[in-house]
Amino acid sequence: MPEAIRWTIKVSRDTDLSLRSFLGAQGMKKGDLSKFVEEAVRWRVLERTVQRFKDRNQDVGSGRMEAIINEAVRAVRAEMQAELQAKPKRTRRG
């Protein structure tokens, strides 16, 4: 975990016991609590981001949405291809 930031959080006693029991049953150690919390936060942020995207685009038809996604994929692929072509090629020494 690069540059860890310390958090102080409060949870209910039941949540604490449930989580520690779960982690213990999975063979996780005390230090794994931070990893578990970070992963849970990342998933929750992703879940909320996806839901906001769905809510914002609920009136867009599936065909139109697919076209938007395909265009975005094409643009990213073209950008990546341009970056690859701009890099100097390495030669093999033999």
Long-range contacts (C-beta under 8 A, 24 or more apart in sequence): 1-34, 1-35, 1-38, 4-34, 7-37, 9-37
